[in-house]
Amino acid sequence: MSSKSFLIVSQDGTPVRQVRINIFTVVLPMVLLAAGAAAYFIPPDMFRLKDADLQQKKEFRERNKVLHERFYSTLKVLNRTKDQIIGIEEKKEKLAALTGGPADRGEEPRTQSGSDYSHVRPAAWYDHLCARDSVVSAFAARTLAGKNPFENLPVCRPVKVNAVMSRCFGPGLDPFTGQNKPHNGIDFAAPVGTPVIAAASGYISLVDFSQFWGKRVVIEHGNGVSTVYSHLGTIGVRTGRAIKRGAVIGTIGISGITSGPHLHYEVWKNGTALDPEELFFPASGKQ
């Protein structure tokens, strides 16, 4: 750092004196003096958070993380509920055709298109579910006093666990001939011995064995509706017996002409094959 010179002139004729002062020797003590004063008079906590403040900030971050996780978890549940409601609404007409009655036309959060729910706000779905709660409660009370209207409708999957839908309803390539042929049911692939249950209550109208279908069971559910279970490994029911929905009728096997162990399942209404998958209720963990 450069130095500065000062001239001292006396009025009594004394020769002029020149004094050189190094600025560094003057400024440094002043800076040290100011720093010391600041360290003495300014509280040390002024420029740093106290331990309590740091802990509170950490707790806020953790709470915020938990709230975000709960929010996204609730949003996922809401989206799943919305998808299930949409699926049930789409099955209304099909179930009404089975029962022979009109579909329920109650109030619901529809848009102008009548079936597009993509723009419905989550709050609207919540209000809709709350409004439906009393309706569902009344429906449950009626079923306790009488017959469940879904008891005789094939809305449940005939295989509970360890099953994969290996072939859908409709035309497709036959695995044996390679030709395009109609497929009047759906196939559930599962290990041999997997239980097969009645998709709805009714009575056993047929138990037989054929070279093509193997061991087969047909259940009549009333109102022209019947279900067919083919390629069974074992059969545990007899013709003419009543059967309840969910009761085991046999097990999956490889009887008849089949490429592997699976159940071929059909639903018929007055001689017309229906797509069983369109009748299944959304999975809820129970049959």
N, C-alpha and C positions, 0 to 999 in steps of 0.2 A: 504494500500500500504506500502511495507517495506521501511525502512529508510536506508540511506547510511552514512558511517562514513569516515571522512577525518582526516589524521594526519598532524599536522603542526610541522615541525622540524626546529629549529633555529640553525644557524651556530655559534652563540656566546655562546652556552652552556645552553641556556634557556631550561627548561624541555619541553619534547614533549607534545603537546596539541592535544586532540582528539575532533573533532567537528562532531556532528550528524545532518544530514539534512534530513528532510522528503521529499521524492520525490514529494508527492502530493502537498505540499505547493509551489513547484517550477514549476511543470508542469501545474497546473490549471491556474495560472496567465498567463502563456505563451499561453495556449489555448484560454483564454478569450481575450487576446490581439490580437491574430490572427483573432478570430471571429469578433472582433470589427473593425479591419482593413478591413476585407473582406466586412463587412456590409457598411463601409464608402466609400470604393473605387469601389466596384463592383456594377453596376446598378441593381436595384431590378427587372427590366423587363427582365433581361437576362435569368432567369429560369422559366418564365411563359409567356404564350401567352397574347398578348394585347387583349383588348375587340374587336378591329376591326378584328384581326386575328380569334378570336373565332366566330364572326358573319359571316366572309367569309367562314370558315370551315362549319358552319351550312348551309349556302346557297348552298355550293357545295354538301353537303349530300342531300338536298332537290332536287336540280337539277338532281343529279344522280338517285334519286328515280323516278322522273318524266320521265326521259329518259328510265329507265327500264320498266316502265308501258307502255310508248308509243311503245317501241320495242316489248313487248309481245303482245300488242293489234294489232300492225301491222302484227305480225307473225300469230295471229289467223285469221285475215282477209285474209291473203295470203293463209293460209291452207283451209279456206272456199272457196275461189275463185278456188283453185286447185281442191277441191272436186267437185265443180260445173262444172268445165271444163271437168273433168273425166266423170261426169254423162252425159253431153251433147255429149261427144265423143262416149259413149257407146250407145246412142240413135240414132246415125247417120244412122246405117244400118236399124233400125226399121222404122224411118221416111222416109228413101229412099224407103223402100218397100211400104209405104202408097202412096207416090207421084209417084212411078213408075220410078224414076230416080236414078242415081248413087249418092252415098254419096260424100260430099266434101272431096277431098284428098289433101287439102292444107298442107303447111309445118307446123309441130307441134313438140313440144319437146318430142319425143318418145325415148324410150330406145331400145335396141336390141330386147327385147321381143315383142315390138309393143304396149303393153298396160300397162306395169308396170311403173308407174310414181314415185315409192317410192325413186328412187335414183336421180331424177332430182333436181338440185339445185334451190333455190328460185330465183336466178338471171336469170336463164333460163326461169322460168315462167314469170318473169317480162318482159323480152325481147319478149317473145311470146305474151303477152297481148298487148304490145306496137305495135308489128307488126300487130296484129289483129285489132287494132283500126281503121285503114284506111279501112279495109275490112268491118267492121261493119258500119262505116259511109257511105260507098258506098251502102251497103245493105239498110240502112235507107232511103237514097235518092231515091233509086229505088222504095221503097214501097210507097213513097209520090206520085210518078208519076203513079203508077199502083196498082195492087192487091197484098196484103200481101200474100206470099206463105204459111204462117202458118195459115191464116184465116180459112181454111177448114180442118185443121188437129186437131184432139182432143188431144191437148197437155196441156190443162188446166184442173184443177180439177172441177168437176161439183158442188161442194159445197165449198163455200168460207170460211165460219167461223163455229166454234162450231161443227166440225165434226171429228169423230174418225174412222179410217179404222178398222172395226170390223171383216172383213173376206176378205182374199186375193183370188187371182185368182188361179185356179187349183183344183185338187182333195182334198177332205177333208170330215170330218164327217158332215152329214146332221143333223142340230139341232133338227129335228122332228123325223126322222127315226133312227138316230144313225148309219146309214150305210155310207160307203165311196162312195161319189158321185162327179162327176165333177162339178166345179163351174165356169161358163163361164164369170164371172165378178168379181167386188169387191163391198163390202158393206161399206157405210158411215153411221155410227150411229150419230144421232143428234136429238135435240128436235123437236117435232111436230111444223110445221110452218116455219122451217128454209128454206130459199130460195134455189132452185135448178136452176142452170144456164146451158145454152147450152155450151158444151165444145168446139164447133167449129161452124162456120157459115154453113148454109145449108137450107134445107126446111123440114117442118114437113110432114113425110110420113105416120105416123100412130098415132092416139090417140084412145085408147080403154080401156076397163075394162075387166079383167078376174078374175075368182075365185082364181087362183093361184098367178098371178102377180099383181093383183089389178089395180089401175090406172097407165097406162103406156103410154109413149111417145117415138116415134122412129124418129130420125132425119137422113136424108140422106145428106152426105157431098160431094158426087161426087167421081169418081174414085173407086167406089165399097166400099167406107167406110161409115159406119153408126154407130150411138150410140143409146143405149137403156137406158131409165130411168124408173124404176119400183117401185111399192109400194108407189106412190105419194099420198099425202093427198089431194092436190088440183092441178088442171091443168089450166093454163092460156093461152094456145095456141090452134089453130085449124089446122086441116089437110090441107095441100096444101099451107100454109103460109110460106114465107121466114123468117128466123130468123138469127140474128147476134150472133157471139160468145160473151158470157157474158150476154146475155139477159135472164131474168127469165122465165122459162117455167112452174114452179109450185113450190110446197113446199113439204117438207118431211112429210110423214104420216105413217099410219099403215094399208093401204089397202091391200087386198089379204091375203095370208098365210104368216105371219111374226111373229117373236118372240118379236118385238118391233119396234119403229119408226126408220126407216133407208131408205136409197136410195140404190137400187141395180142397178149398172151401168155397162154396157157392151160396148165393141168396137168390130165391125165386119169388116172384109175385105174379100170381095168376098166369103161370106159364112163361113169364118173361124174366130173363136173367138180369139181375141188377149188380152194379158195382159195389161189393161189400165195403170197400174202403170209404165210400162216400157216406156210409151209414154209421161208421164208428164214431163214438163220442171221443173228444180229445182226451189223451191219456192223463190220468190224475193220480196214478200210483195204485189204484184199485180197479178191479173189474166190476 
